[in-house]
Amino acid sequence: LSVHGANLAKRQQVLLLPRFSAGQSPEVQNCYLMGVCEREGEFGVCLVDTSVGIFTLSQFTDDRHSSRLRTLISHYNIVQVLYTRREISDKLQNVLKMELGQALQEPLTKDKEFWGANKTLNQL
C-alpha cells in the first residue's frame, strides 16, 4: 500500500482456536507474535500477546541444544515469528522450523522493517 509516497504494510492477525469434542468447553489460548534476534550466541526475544497488547522481553545465552529457547517457545501459542533477514544462524532457523513450523515466519530487512534497540526506543 502506498499513501503519498509512504509505504504502509497491512498485517492481519488470525486467531487459532483449539479443537474440542462434544461436551468439552473450548479454551481459547492467547495468540502471540514473536520477534527474535541473535548475536554471538545470545538471543533477544519479544513476545506480544496480540489480544491485549502485553509485551514480554527476554535476553539470554543458550546451550548448544537451544534448550531455553525451545522451552520458551513451548509455553506460548506463537502464531507469527519475525526475524532479521540473513541475520540468524542456520541453527536458529532449524529451531524455528522444527518448533514453530505451523507459525507464519517473516524475515524482515534489518533497520528498515526490523528496528534496532535505539530506533525502537526513540519511536516509543
N, C-alpha and C positions, 0 to 999 in steps of 0.2 A: 504494500500500500504506500502511496506517496501523497503528501499534502504539501503543496507549495515548496517542493524541493526537499522536504524532510521525509526520511524513510521511517515507516512505522511497521512494526511486526504485530500481527494478530495472533494471539495464543489462545487456545481453548483448553479447558481442563475437563477431563472425563472422570466421572465418579464410577468406580468399580464396586459393585455390590457382590458380596459373597453369596454363594449358592446355599440354599437351605431347603430342607424337605418339609412336607406337611406336618404340622404340629409343632414345629420349631419357630421361634421368633427370629426374624432377621436381625443380625447385629451389624450395623453399618460401621465400617472402620474408616477412620480419617485417612485421607489421601495426602501423601507428602511429595513435594518437589525436592530433589536433592541436587545440590551443586557440590562438586568435588574437584579439588586441585591437589597436585602432588609436587613436592620439591625435595630432592635429596633424601628420599626415604621417609619423608614426613608428609602427612595428609592434613588437608584442611577440608572440613565438611560443613555445609549449611543445609539444614532440613527446614522446610517451610510447611507447616500444617495449613494447607490451602483452604480449609473450611473456616478457620478463624484467624489466619494470618500470623500465627506464632512462629518465630524464628528460633531455631536451636543451632548454636555454633559449636564446633569441636575442632581441636587441633591435636594431633597425636603422632607418635612414631610407632610403627607396627613391626611385627615379627616377619619372618620370611614367608609365612603362610597367610599373611594378611588377616590374622585372627580377629583383631579389634575391629577392622573394617567390616568383615563378614558378620560379626556379632551385631554391630550397629545396624547393618542392613537388615538383619533378620528380625529386628524389633520394630520395624516401621513398614507400613504399606506404601512403598515408594512406587509412584506411577510414572515419574519422569525424572531423568538424570541429565544434568548439564555439566559439561566439562570443556576445557580448552582444546581446540583442535590442534593435533600434532604436539601436544604438551604433556601427555600422560604416557606412562610406560606400558609396554606390552603386558606386563604382569597385572597392572590395574585394569587394562582393557579386558583381560581374561576374567578377572573377578567380576567386573560389571556384566560381562556377557553371561557368565555362569550363574551369578546370584540374582541378576536383575534382567534376565532375558525377556521377560514379559513387559518391562517398562520401556516407554519411549525414551530413546537415548539421543541427545542432541549435542554434537560437537560445535562449539562456538568459537569465533575469532577472538583471540586474546586482545584485551584492552578496548576493542570496539564493541563486541557483544558480551564478553565475559570480563567484567571490570576487575581491576586490581583493588587492593585494600584502600589506597589513598583516594582514588576516584570515587569509590563507593561511599567512604566516609564524608567526602566533600558534598556529594549529592544528598546524603541524608541530613 
